[in-house]
Each structure stands twice: as structure tokens, then as C-alpha cells.
Amino acid sequence: MLVSNNWQDYKILKTSKGMKLESWKDILLLRPDPVITWDLGDFSKYKINAIYHRSNTGGGHWENKLKTPENWIINYKDLKFLIKEMGFKHTGIFPEQACNWDYAMNKIKESNREIKVLNLFAYTGGATVACLKAGAKVTHVDSSKGMIEWAKENVKLNNLEDKPVRYLVDDVIKFVKREIRRGNKYDAIIMDPPSYGRGANGEVWSLENDLENLIKLCKEILDDNFLFFIINTYSTNLPNVSLENILKINFKDKKILVDDLCLPIENSNLYLSCGITGRVENE
């Protein structure tokens, strides 16, 4: 497993019966997580700021038990990120991705050359910030204008707004196909495709149906001497071995790693699995 264990402003304090209690700097949030199938008692001793309640009809809502700021900032090493209570339990950052940020930053710095990174399904720009900080040029693509604006805030928060970054509100597959026609190449690609989604113009995305096709398309815009390719998935319908098989088929003779992304649980020897990551790099 790959563990993001270098956080100071973020901690999982306790997990029990489908819920996780997290400390986001000084703010305690209780959120559901279906992989938590064990019982370690209730959370009554904690002063929780907000709880996310799922709805039986889909979605859910936040219940603020204590005063919670509209937004606040957390740090990961020398990176800063804006946090908010969002719909469908999110906060704007996936802390388990920190080990991928570290990996990407190290690879970029060690390359000793100009690196062009393409960040697809780029969300609020965690990977964008990390790659810019390491000295790369970044193209940031997401179908949500709101997420693009949030990413810009994160880039500005890190004083990186003058670095070479371009933001595109676009359907990922359509964008990649245009890049193929243009003959553009990238040294690294990072993507966090959802299980299901709709593009800016109503395009439907399904992970099971569309993932391998997207990977094949992305191969066409990877430079022959590419640095890395990272794909993350949070779908329970795509096990590790399936992702590994897809990468082995499409990246023959390359170094491939597929593993669980995990976070440590405080004061225990337990870890929480938070998704799967696949990494491909040239030997």
C-alpha cells in the first residue's frame, strides 16, 4: 500500500461503523465512508464541528454542530489548499493523494529538464499546485467551471499564479482528441476519472466503458521519453488487478505500479484504504 503519512494539518482521528472522524487543521468533520466495516464505538467524546448525513434518495447534507468557517486553509509541507464543506461530503482535497504529489514533484525535480504536465479531471488542482511548485508547465482540464475557479484560488494561494499554467473547462476525451490532431505532446499525465460523470456539454462518462479508450488516447500524446503517467480511481467496480491488466496491456515494457492509496488512523496500527492509484514510468 502507498501511505500518505506526512500530513500535519490533516489526521484521521477515529473510524467506526461506516464513518470517519477527521481533523482538518482545527476543524473536526465526521463523514461517511462505506469501506469502514468495523466497530470501534461512537464519537461522542469529540467536539465535532460538522457531520455529513447521507440521504436515502441520494446526496446528503452537512449538519454544523459547532461554528465552522465558510472556508479555511490547510498546509501539506510547503503547499497550501483551500478547504470548504461541499455537496456530496467533499472538502476540495483528497489527502491520500499527497503521496502522489510527492512522487510527481520528486520525478519532475530529478528530471533536470523542462516537463509539460497534463492534469485531467483536475478538480481543485492539488496535483496542479504540486507540479507547478516543482517547476513543471501544467495544463489543467476539468469539465466544471467552479472547480477551475477553485483551482485558480489554490494556485494563487501558493503564489504560483505567474507560473506556466493554463486552465480549460472542457470534456476530457474531446480535449485529448484535439491534442492528438494538433500533434501536442506531454511529458507526464495525471488523471482522476470519476466512476460516472457528464461533460460541459452533457457528454456521458463511464469508467468501466471509457477508461481503456481514454488511456489509449493519452498514450498518443505522451512523449516517447515521457516521465510518468498516473491514474487514480475511487470506483469499487474496478479492482487493482483490472487496472494493472489495462496498464500492462497498454504500456508494455514500462515500469508499472498499482496499489491502494491509504491514510494512517491516529493512535492505532490501522490504515484506511481510500482508492487505487496506478503509476507508469520509463525504466
MOZIRA-V646922 format. One record per residue. N is the residue number from 1. PSI is psi as a letter, one per 20 degrees, with the letter a starting at -180 (999 if undefined). D_LAST is the distance of its C-alpha to the last C-alpha in Angstrom with 1 decimal. Layout:
n;psi;d_last
N;PSI;D_LAST
N;PSI;D_LAST
This chain:
n;psi;d_last
1;q;21.2
2;o;20.0
3;p;23.1
4;n;24.2
5;k;26.6
6;j;27.0
7;q;29.7
8;h;33.1
9;i;34.9
10;p;33.9
11;q;34.7
12;o;35.4
13;h;38.8
14;q;39.7
15;p;39.0
16;p;41.6
17;l;42.9
18;j;40.5
19;q;40.6
20;p;38.5
21;p;40.1
22;q;38.0
23;o;38.8
24;n;37.7
25;d;38.8
26;j;42.5
27;p;42.7
28;p;42.7
29;p;41.7
30;o;42.2
31;q;40.1
32;q;39.8
33;o;36.6
34;i;37.1
35;i;34.6
36;n;36.9
37;j;39.1
38;r;40.5
39;o;43.7
40;k;43.9
41;a;47.1
42;a;48.0
43;k;47.2
44;h;50.8
45;i;50.4
46;q;48.1
47;n;49.3
48;p;47.2
49;g;47.1
50;q;46.2
51;p;45.6
52;p;44.0
53;p;46.1
54;q;44.8
55;q;47.4
56;i;48.3
57;j;48.2
58;q;44.7
59;b;43.5
60;a;45.4
61;q;46.6
62;p;46.3
63;o;49.3
64;o;49.6
65;h;51.4
66;r;51.3
67;p;51.1
68;p;47.5
69;q;46.5
70;h;45.7
71;r;42.3
72;r;40.8
73;p;37.8
74;q;35.3
75;q;32.7
76;o;29.2
77;d;28.5
78;j;29.4
79;q;29.0
80;q;32.1
81;q;32.8
82;p;36.0
83;p;37.1
84;q;39.8
85;o;41.3
86;r;40.2
87;q;41.4
88;l;39.7
89;i;39.1
90;r;36.3
91;i;36.3
92;i;33.8
93;q;30.8
94;o;28.6
95;h;28.2
96;i;25.6
97;i;23.2
98;h;23.2
99;h;20.2
100;h;18.2
101;g;20.0
102;g;19.0
103;g;15.3
104;g;15.6
105;g;17.8
106;g;15.6
107;g;12.5
108;g;15.1
109;h;16.9
110;i;14.1
111;h;13.0
112;k;16.3
113;r;16.8
114;p;18.8
115;p;17.1
116;p;19.0
117;p;18.8
118;o;20.6
119;o;22.1
120;q;23.8
121;l;26.6
122;i;26.4
123;c;29.6
124;j;30.8
125;k;27.7
126;g;26.2
127;h;22.7
128;g;24.3
129;g;26.0
130;g;23.0
131;h;20.9
132;g;24.0
133;h;24.6
134;i;21.2
135;j;22.1
136;r;20.6
137;p;22.7
138;p;23.3
139;p;24.9
140;o;26.5
141;p;27.8
142;q;30.2
143;i;33.2
144;p;35.4
145;h;37.2
146;g;38.1
147;h;34.5
148;g;33.7
149;h;36.7
150;g;35.5
151;g;32.1
152;h;33.9
153;g;36.0
154;h;32.9
155;g;31.5
156;h;34.9
157;h;35.3
158;j;32.3
159;l;33.9
160;j;31.0
161;i;33.2
162;j;33.0
163;r;29.2
164;n;27.7
165;p;27.9
166;q;29.5
167;p;30.8
168;p;31.5
169;o;33.7
170;q;32.5
171;p;31.6
172;g;27.8
173;g;27.7
174;g;30.3
175;g;28.5
176;g;25.1
177;h;27.2
178;h;28.9
179;h;25.7
180;g;24.7
181;h;28.2
182;i;27.9
183;j;24.7
184;q;23.1
185;q;19.4
186;q;17.5
187;i;14.3
188;q;14.4
189;p;16.6
190;p;18.3
191;q;21.0
192;m;23.6
193;p;25.6
194;r;28.9
195;h;30.3
196;q;33.0
197;r;34.1
198;p;35.9
199;a;34.9
200;h;37.1
201;k;39.2
202;j;39.4
203;p;36.3
204;p;35.5
205;p;32.0
206;p;31.4
207;g;28.1
208;h;28.7
209;h;29.8
210;i;27.6
211;g;24.2
212;h;22.4
213;g;24.2
214;g;23.0
215;g;19.3
216;g;19.9
217;g;21.6
218;h;19.0
219;h;16.4
220;i;18.9
221;j;18.9
222;p;15.2
223;q;14.3
224;h;12.2
225;l;10.1
226;q;10.4
227;g;9.5
228;r;10.2
229;p;12.7
230;p;15.1
231;p;18.1
232;q;20.9
233;q;23.9
234;j;27.2
235;p;28.6
236;i;30.0
237;i;30.0
238;n;26.2
239;r;25.2
240;g;21.7
241;h;21.3
242;g;22.3
243;g;19.8
244;g;17.0
245;g;18.5
246;g;18.6
247;h;14.9
248;h;14.1
249;h;16.6
250;i;15.5
251;m;11.7
252;q;11.4
253;j;8.4
254;q;6.3
255;p;5.9
256;p;9.6
257;p;12.2
258;p;15.8
259;r;18.6
260;p;22.0
261;p;22.6
262;q;25.5
263;q;28.1
264;q;30.2
265;p;33.9
266;q;36.2
267;k;38.2
268;r;36.7
269;k;33.8
270;q;33.1
271;q;30.3
272;p;30.6
273;p;28.0
274;j;27.7
275;a;25.3
276;q;21.9
277;q;18.6
278;p;15.5
279;p;12.2
280;p;9.3
281;q;6.3
282;q;3.8
283;999;0.0
